[in-house]
Structures are given as structure tokens and as C-alpha cells.
Amino acid sequence: MTVVQHIKTLIAGLTAKEKEEVVAYLAEPELAVQQSESLRGDWSAAFPTGDNLEDELRDIRSAWEHEWRSEDFAR
């Protein structure tokens, strides 16, 4: 059963007043789905500002290369 089907099943058991309350709740503008213009816009709040991603990736890559070249990895 999908979420929508489950919601429809639940709504079928509501009174007319309860259905009106559900419709009023769903009509709230704060609940409207907002479409962003880009994926960066969607995720921009997840990353701290001022960090240089290229430097971070370079550091990670360097650590991996060092590990791969180590004797422990070669065994």
C-alpha cells in the first residue's frame, strides 16, 4: 500500500468536520512544496560557508595515495 492509498483509507473513516480540518491543514501555504532552482540551492545549508571543497578533496586524495603507497597496503 502506498502512502497516498493509506491516507485515502484513513480519510474514508473521518467525519465531514474532520475532513474539513484535513483540507484546511493541507491548504496551508507553509506546506506547499518549494522547488529550488538548483541542487546547490537544495544542499547549500548543509555545508558550512568558507570551506574550500577543492582543498578538502585534495587532502583526502593525498591521504589515500599515501596509504596506497604504504607497505601495509601492498601486502
ZAVO-140426 format. One record per residue (C-alpha): residue number from 0; residue in three letters; x negated, y, z. Coordinates in steps of 0.05 Angstrom, whole numbers, plus 32768, in hexadecimal, padded with zeros to 4 digits. Layout:
<atoms>
ATOM  pos  code    px    py    pz
ATOM  NUM   ALA     X     Y     Z
...
</atoms>
This chain:
<atoms>
ATOM  pos  code    px    py    pz
ATOM    0   MET  8000  8000  8000
ATOM    1   THR  7FE4  8044  7FED
ATOM    2   VAL  7FE5  807F  801C
ATOM    3   VAL  801B  80A1  7FF3
ATOM    4   GLN  8046  8062  7FF4
ATOM    5   HIS  803D  805E  803F
ATOM    6   ILE  8051  80A7  8048
ATOM    7   LYS  808F  809B  801D
ATOM    8   THR  80A1  8060  8048
ATOM    9   LEU  8099  8089  8088
ATOM   10   ILE  80C2  80C3  806B
ATOM   11   ALA  80FB  8095  8059
ATOM   12   GLY  8107  808A  80A3
ATOM   13   LEU  810A  80D4  80B6
ATOM   14   THR  8147  80FD  80C3
ATOM   15   ALA  8158  8138  8095
ATOM   16   LYS  813D  8168  80C9
ATOM   17   GLU  80FC  8141  80CF
ATOM   18   LYS  80F5  8140  8083
ATOM   19   GLU  80FD  818C  8082
ATOM   20   GLU  80C6  8192  80B6
ATOM   21   VAL  8098  8167  808C
ATOM   22   VAL  80A6  8191  804E
ATOM   23   ALA  8099  81D1  8075
ATOM   24   TYR  8058  81B4  808F
ATOM   25   LEU  8041  81A0  8049
ATOM   26   ALA  8053  81E4  802D
ATOM   27   GLU  8021  8208  805A
ATOM   28   PRO  7FEE  822C  802D
ATOM   29   GLU  7FB4  8217  805B
ATOM   30   LEU  7FC0  81CF  8046
ATOM   31   ALA  7FBB  81DE  7FFC
ATOM   32   VAL  7F82  81B9  7FDA
ATOM   33   GLN  7F4C  81EB  7FC8
ATOM   34   GLN  7F23  81DE  7F8A
ATOM   35   SER  7EDC  81F6  7F8B
ATOM   36   GLU  7EB9  820E  7F4D
ATOM   37   SER  7E7D  81E1  7F57
ATOM   38   LEU  7E62  81A6  7F7E
ATOM   39   ARG  7E2F  81D6  7F9D
ATOM   40   GLY  7E69  81FF  7FB8
ATOM   41   ASP  7E87  81C1  7FD8
ATOM   42   TRP  7E47  81AE  7FFA
ATOM   43   SER  7E26  81F2  8007
ATOM   44   ALA  7E3C  81F3  8050
ATOM   45   ALA  7E1C  81AF  805D
ATOM   46   PHE  7DD5  81C8  8051
ATOM   47   PRO  7DB2  81FD  8079
ATOM   48   THR  7D9F  823B  8053
ATOM   49   GLY  7D57  824E  804A
ATOM   50   ASP  7D3E  8206  8041
ATOM   51   ASN  7D18  81F9  8003
ATOM   52   LEU  7D32  81B7  7FE7
ATOM   53   GLU  7CF8  81B0  7FB6
ATOM   54   ASP  7CC5  81B4  7FEF
ATOM   55   GLU  7CEC  8181  8018
ATOM   56   LEU  7CEF  8151  7FDD
ATOM   57   ARG  7CA5  815A  7FCF
ATOM   58   ASP  7C95  8149  8018
ATOM   59   ILE  7CC0  810B  8016
ATOM   60   ARG  7CA2  80F5  7FD3
ATOM   61   SER  7C5B  8100  7FEE
ATOM   62   ALA  7C69  80D6  802C
ATOM   63   TRP  7C85  809E  8001
ATOM   64   GLU  7C49  809F  7FD3
ATOM   65   HIS  7C1A  809D  800F
ATOM   66   GLU  7C40  8062  802B
ATOM   67   TRP  7C3F  803D  7FE8
ATOM   68   ARG  7BF4  8046  7FE2
ATOM   69   SER  7BE6  802E  8029
ATOM   70   GLU  7BCA  7FEA  8036
ATOM   71   ASP  7C07  7FD4  805D
ATOM   72   PHE  7C35  7FDE  8022
ATOM   73   ALA  7C07  7FB8  7FF2
ATOM   74   ARG  7C0B  7F79  801B
</atoms>
